[in-house]
Amino acid sequence: MKKLSAADGRVSRVAYFATHPIQYQAPLLRYLAADPQIDLEVFFYSDFSLHEHFDPGYGVEFKWDVPLVQGYNHSCPITCAPAIGAGSSPVSAKLPC
């Protein structure tokens, strides 16, 4: 989706990288995407937080009940990311491929 700025027709292209969709970042990303002077593309290392998953910190399985990726362009280009579970994190995990 091409956006135009009001001043000179130039758009700032922004690539935002994150380990996974995070509930408190979603409103910020929607806000940036709504700005006609910003062409935002978000890249996630993993999409585990979009599905029911086990949180070792709380010891329970859960799924977010808020929209994490609606309202902005996003992708998860690395499809071979390891599963997130007890004792691992998306930051420290190594790609198996």
Sequence and secondary structure as in RCSB ss.txt:
>XXXX:A:sequence
MKKLSAADGRVSRVAYFATHPIQYQAPLLRYLAADPQIDLEVFFYSDFSLHEHFDPGYGVEFKWDVPLVQGYNHS
CPITCAPAIGAGSSPVSAKLPC
>XXXX:A:secstr
     TTTS  EEEEEEESS  TTTHHHHHHHHH TTEEEEEEES  GGGS EEETTTTEEE   S SSTTSEEE
   TT     TT  TTT     
